[in-house]
Amino acid sequence: MSDTQQTLMPLHSPDPDDNDESPPNQPQPASPDPTRTGTGTAIATAPSLLHLSFNQDSGCFAAGTDRGFRIYNCDPFREIFRRDFGPGGGTSLVHMLFRCNILAFVGGGPDPRHPPNKVMIWDDHQSRCIGELSFRSEVKGVRLRRDRIVVVLAHKIFVYNFADLKVLHQIETIANPKGLCEVSHLSGTMVLACPGLQKGQVRVEHYASKRTKFIMAHDSRIACFSLTQDGRLLATASSKGTLVRVFNTLDGSLLQEVRRGADRAEIYSLAFSPTAQWLAVSSDKGTVHVFNLKVDSGLLGLDRSNSSSESNPSSPTAVSSLKFMKGLCIFLP
């Protein structure tokens, strides 16, 4: 029996020449679900937050709630638009495609809008779903590129062509309850990182060169990892949360190791700055550590020529600024 099936509706992969700044539909006012007091007064109840994710250029983030989703601009911070579906609109995963009108979301929460085993492709210009991917088990994660959709299940990852939702690749993984998976976002090449079949192992797929690299990153299970925009650097953390390691994904070599602390910690997120000069690490200790990376940018093809102010993260004119929320941190370009 097949692990997946898809329903095809008119679906067009976003044109790379399209303006990423094209706005979705006009902002929709909040649609609160009022409750009544004994006097009959309506009280608007705030939605519950279920999920947060940044878009590919870290300029926006999406918030999934028990009533729908909302999209925010990071700098300056403001709400761009929201889609409140009301009770029964629970959205446990929501991901943007840069700043265009296409999003992907998965139902969740106590009253989900869609089953948690379906990925819904949403076109906000049409205010409707234009495609869906169905699976036999719960969807743990979704990643989007202009040309690909990646869906993460507990033990398998599917890579789809965006234009027609055809399966291009299937990858078996070790148990992956967090839905760990990262993809590069530069056009023309695609690098995908995911858990391997062994504890502490990361599998890296270089699709342009059709090469697979297995990296034994830690002795303990992988808790978190992150790729640079071009996919050449991989940062990893284990369930111990004391060490963070940076690897070259091309040959699997260890480039740098940094220590977050001596005590065990749960690593929530890892984030490279745009030129990979800095690495931010957030954890359940309520702290964000920022490390200066000593990677040879020339060997890796990273351009730091315009990052002089980035060498001082406290500079008011720094190229990158660090933004973080509970459990998430990101560098803004």
Residue pairs with C-beta under 8 A, 6 or more apart in sequence:
1 136
3 135
3 136
3 137
3 153
3 156
3 158
3 170
4 133
4 134
4 135
4 136
4 151
4 158
4 167
5 133
5 134
6 131
6 132
6 133
6 134
6 160
6 165
7 131
7 132
7 134
8 131
8 164
8 165
9 129
9 130
9 131
10 130
11 121
11 130
11 131
11 162
11 163
11 164
11 165
12 163
13 146
13 147
13 162
13 163
14 97
14 98
14 100
14 102
14 146
14 162
16 146
16 187
18 100
20 57
20 98
20 99
20 100
21 99
22 99
22 100
22 101
23 80
23 81
24 71
24 80
24 81
24 101
24 124
24 125
25 81
25 124
25 125
25 127
26 81
27 79
27 80
27 81
27 82
28 81
28 82
28 83
28 84
30 44
30 82
30 84
31 67
31 84
31 86
32 44
32 45
33 44
33 45
33 67
33 86
33 87
34 42
34 43
34 44
34 45
35 42
35 43
35 45
36 42
36 43
37 43
47 65
47 66
47 67
47 68
47 84
48 65
48 66
48 109
49 63
49 64
49 65
50 64
50 65
50 66
50 90
50 91
50 92
50 108
50 109
51 62
51 63
51 64
51 91
51 92
51 93
51 94
51 108
52 61
52 62
52 63
52 64
52 325
52 327
52 328
53 61
53 62
53 93
53 94
53 95
53 96
54 60
54 61
54 74
54 328
54 330
55 61
55 62
55 95
55 96
55 97
55 98
55 99
56 96
56 97
56 98
56 144
56 145
56 185
57 98
57 99
57 185
57 333
58 74
58 330
58 331
58 332
58 333
59 73
59 74
59 75
59 99
59 332
59 333
60 71
60 72
60 73
60 74
60 80
60 96
60 99
61 71
61 72
61 74
61 96
61 330
62 69
62 70
62 71
62 72
62 94
62 95
62 96
62 103
63 69
63 70
63 71
63 72
63 94
64 91
64 92
64 93
64 94
64 105
64 108
65 84
65 89
65 90
65 91
65 109
66 89
66 90
66 91
66 109
66 110
66 111
67 84
67 85
67 86
67 87
67 89
67 90
68 82
68 83
68 84
68 85
68 86
68 89
68 91
68 113
69 82
69 83
69 91
69 94
69 103
69 105
70 79
70 81
70 82
70 83
71 79
71 80
71 81
71 82
71 96
72 78
72 79
72 80
73 79
73 80
74 323
74 330
74 332
75 321
75 323
75 332
81 124
83 124
83 127
85 113
87 111
88 111
88 112
88 113
89 111
89 113
90 107
90 108
90 109
90 110
90 111
90 112
90 113
91 105
91 106
91 107
91 108
91 109
91 112
91 113
92 106
92 107
92 108
92 109
92 112
92 116
93 104
93 105
93 106
93 108
93 139
93 141
93 142
94 103
94 104
94 105
94 106
95 103
95 104
95 105
95 142
95 143
95 144
96 103
96 144
97 103
97 104
97 144
97 145
97 146
98 146
101 123
101 124
101 125
102 121
102 122
102 123
102 124
102 144
103 121
103 122
103 124
104 119
104 120
104 121
104 122
104 142
104 144
104 149
105 114
105 119
105 120
105 122
106 114
106 116
106 118
106 119
106 120
106 139
106 142
107 113
107 114
107 115
107 116
107 118
107 120
108 116
114 120
114 132
116 138
116 139
117 134
117 135
117 136
117 137
117 138
117 139
118 132
118 133
118 134
118 135
118 139
119 132
119 133
119 139
119 142
119 149
119 151
120 129
120 131
120 132
121 129
121 130
121 131
121 132
121 133
121 149
122 128
122 129
122 130
123 129
123 130
131 165
133 149
133 151
133 158
133 160
133 165
135 151
135 153
137 153
137 154
138 153
138 154
139 151
139 152
139 153
139 179
140 152
140 153
140 154
140 176
140 177
140 178
140 179
141 151
141 152
141 178
141 179
141 180
141 181
142 149
142 150
142 151
142 152
143 149
143 150
143 152
143 181
143 182
143 183
144 150
145 162
145 183
145 185
145 190
146 162
146 187
147 161
147 162
147 163
147 187
147 190
148 159
148 160
148 161
148 162
148 168
148 183
148 190
149 159
149 160
149 162
149 165
150 157
150 158
150 159
150 160
150 181
150 183
150 192
151 157
151 158
151 160
152 176
152 179
152 180
152 181
152 194
153 176
154 175
154 176
154 177
155 172
155 173
155 174
155 175
155 176
156 170
156 171
156 172
156 173
157 170
157 171
157 173
157 181
157 192
157 194
158 167
158 169
158 170
158 171
159 167
159 168
159 169
159 170
159 171
159 192
160 166
160 167
160 168
161 168
169 205
171 192
171 194
171 203
171 205
172 197
173 194
173 195
173 196
173 197
173 203
174 195
174 196
174 197
174 198
174 199
174 201
174 221
176 194
176 195
178 223
180 194
180 195
180 222
180 224
180 225
181 192
181 193
181 194
182 192
182 193
182 194
182 225
182 226
182 227
183 190
183 191
183 192
183 193
183 227
183 231
184 190
184 191
184 192
184 227
184 228
184 229
184 230
184 231
185 229
186 229
186 230
186 231
188 208
189 206
189 207
189 208
189 230
189 231
190 205
190 207
190 208
190 231
191 204
191 205
191 206
191 207
191 227
191 230
191 231
191 232
191 249
192 204
192 205
192 207
193 202
193 203
193 204
193 205
193 225
193 227
193 231
193 234
193 249
194 202
194 203
194 205
195 201
195 202
195 203
195 222
196 202
196 203
196 214
197 203
198 216
199 219
199 220
199 221
200 216
200 217
200 218
200 219
200 220
200 221
200 222
200 238
201 214
201 215
201 216
201 217
201 222
202 214
202 215
202 217
202 222
202 225
202 234
202 236
202 247
203 212
203 213
203 214
203 215
204 212
204 213
204 214
204 215
204 234
204 249
204 252
205 211
205 212
206 212
206 213
206 231
206 249
206 250
213 249
213 250
213 251
213 252
214 252
215 234
215 236
215 247
215 249
215 252
217 225
217 234
217 236
217 238
217 245
217 247
218 236
218 237
218 238
218 240
218 243
218 245
219 238
220 238
220 239
220 240
221 238
221 239
222 236
222 237
222 238
222 239
223 237
223 238
223 239
223 241
223 266
223 267
224 236
224 237
224 267
224 268
224 269
224 270
225 234
225 235
225 236
225 237
225 270
226 234
226 235
226 269
226 270
226 271
226 272
227 233
227 234
227 249
227 272
228 272
228 276
228 302
229 272
229 274
230 301
230 302
231 249
232 248
232 249
232 250
232 300
232 301
232 302
233 246
233 247
233 248
233 249
233 255
233 272
233 276
233 295
233 300
234 246
234 247
234 248
234 249
235 244
235 245
235 246
235 247
235 270
235 272
235 279
236 244
236 245
236 246
236 247
236 270
237 243
237 244
237 245
237 260
237 267
237 270
237 281
239 266
240 264
241 260
241 261
241 264
241 265
241 266
241 267
241 283
242 259
242 260
242 261
242 262
242 263
242 264
242 265
243 257
243 258
243 259
243 260
244 257
244 258
244 259
244 260
244 267
244 270
244 279
244 281
244 291
245 254
245 256
245 257
245 258
246 254
246 255
246 256
246 257
246 258
246 279
246 293
246 295
247 253
247 254
247 255
248 255
248 300
255 294
255 295
256 293
256 294
256 295
258 279
258 291
260 267
260 281
260 283
260 289
261 285
263 285
265 283
265 284
265 285
266 283
266 284
267 281
267 282
267 283
268 282
268 283
268 284
268 327
268 328
268 329
269 280
269 281
269 282
269 327
269 328
269 329
269 330
270 279
270 280
270 281
271 279
271 280
271 322
271 329
271 330
271 331
272 278
272 279
272 331
273 279
273 280
273 310
273 320
273 331
274 307
274 310
274 319
274 320
274 331
274 333
275 297
275 302
275 303
275 304
275 307
275 310
275 319
275 320
276 293
276 295
276 297
276 300
276 302
277 292
277 293
277 297
277 304
277 307
277 310
277 311
278 290
278 291
278 292
278 293
278 310
278 313
278 320
278 322
278 331
279 290
279 291
279 293
280 288
280 289
280 290
280 291
280 322
280 324
280 329
280 330
280 331
281 288
281 289
281 290
281 291
281 329
282 288
282 324
282 327
282 328
282 329
283 289
288 322
288 324
288 329
290 313
290 322
295 302
297 303
297 304
304 310
306 319
307 319
307 320
309 315
309 317
309 318
309 319
310 318
310 319
310 320
312 318
313 320
313 322
319 333
320 331
320 332
320 333
321 331
321 332
322 329
322 330
322 331
322 332
323 329
323 330
323 331
323 332
324 330
